[in-house]
Amino acid sequence: MTDQRPITTTDAGIPAPSDHDSLSVGPNGPLLLQDHYVIQKMAQFNRERVPERVVHAKGGGAFGFMEITEDVSQFTKAKLFQKGARTDLLLRFSSVAGELGFPDTVRDPRGFALKFYTEDGNYDLVGNNTPVFFIRDPSKFSDFIHSQKRRSDNHLHDHNMQWDFWTLRTESAHQVTFLMSDRGTPYSWRHMNGYGSHTFMWVNAGGEKYWVKYHFKTDQGVKNFTDADAGAQTALDRDFHIRDLSYAINASEHPTWTVQVQVMPFEHAADYRFNPFDLTKVWPHSDYPPINIGRLTLNRNPEDYFAQIEQAAFEPANLVPGIAASPDKMLQGRLFSYPDTHRYRIGPNYLQLPVNRPKVPVHSYNKDGAMRYENYGDPVYAPNTAGGPQADPSLYDGESYGVTGEIVRAAYTLHAEDDDYGQPRALYDNVLSDTDRANLAGNIVGHASRPEVTAEMKVRVVEYWRNVSKDLGDNVAKGLGVNGG
């Protein structure tokens, strides 16, 4: 029987001289520099790893599509949200604080990043499995992440650092309540919701503006680990979430999410009872009920994890006509931060990689740089009289709005209900079950009982939770053995 296997080649496509042996002076002699194939293999191997993401390093994902089943043209002219539209996409899930080898099932928020390959170019929606975040201003983002990472001296994660930051930034209370509940340890990526988290602007064909929030509700049902079960699963399989998603899709158990939006008329934002652009707040469903608009399905696993997942680059600045940014300060910071980190991590021409490349022609005057695959061609400047591409500002009609004010460094202007504890208190009192509340207290106690957490810090932890709920704070105090518990 003839062996039909292909011939090994160098990266230049030249047939390789051997799969096994280096070129040497006799069988026992030194190796020769002229063995270019061995040198290429070693040099390439030395460069296999790009710098890992500073945040969301560990993750996985899959390809799929979104179908819009309802008419929302009264809110947006964006083509991917028109009834009947079907848009291919990539969804990357991730943890936040851990590095590449970190276990999947530890307590952490999960990233939920979407890249839609639309007929108007890529639209990226970068969110989490929670509708809120720890902070509301990007000036504190690097400090927050540093508090969740490893210490400089002993290279260990330090829960005392985490509680130090959280208790000094009371705006974190809403997200930390989510994190310390069993929602902080989702059973799988398939069994958790996703959220755009930020507020965005939608603009319809008539130039009317609306504020929106995105929700992706799992059709598999929300399912979480308890803290003990998450720890047990971590010991069994550090890659459980990656494995679960891959195996489910291979078995044709394609996970789906119902796509929802909350829509706020543009004028409501000015005098709403709290700042609607504050990333630490949710919009109550009683004020703005979520509207079902479609379904998201994952049906194809990546064929090359590094090329299609590790090098996938998501950026909130990728906004197509009909969708624009809001005054959300965290979103404003991310508009710069995400593409900047991609240029550092995988190079200035990351958008030419197949996974990031839009499915429509690119007509850009950007040119050259490391790993550039192709340029648009001449002319290489604008404006020009040589027939080069030109912008069409009319595509973005309606996105503008007026702003006034002094140049200041200040928090959002206070609205009537802009306190930091009201919404986490409502989550604790009105959303969590008795079991959820008991597990929340137990998870907090376990997290704050680590040996590095000082007695002084435990007192601050108790006070932090008493501000959310006296009942919760008292239970935490009892568990930590703090006076008054």
Secondary structure, 3 states (H helix, E strand, C coil): CCCCCCCCECCCCCECCCCCCCCECCCCCCECCCCHHHHHHHHHHHCCCCCCCCCCCCEEEEEEEEEECCCCCCCCCCHHHCCCCEEEEEEEEEECCCCCCCCCCCCCCEEEEEEEEECCEEEEEEEECCCCCCCCCHHHHHHHHHHHCECCCCCCECHHHHHHHHHHCHHHHHHHHHHHCHHHCECCHHHCCEECCCCEEEECCCCCEEEEEEEEEECCCCCECCHHHHHHHHHHCCCHHHHHHHHHHHCCCCCEEEEEEEEEEHHHHHHCCCCCCCCCCCCCCCCCCCEEEEEEEEEECCCCHHHHHHCCCCCCCCCCCCEEECCCHHHHHHHHHHHHHHHHHHCCCHHHCCCCCCCCCCCCCCCCCCCCCCCCCCCCCCCCCCCCCCCCHHHHCCCCCCCCCCCCCCCCCCCCCCCCCHHHHHHHHHHCCHHHHHHHHHHHHHHHCCCCCCHHHHHHHHHHHHHHCHHHHHHHHHHHCCCCC
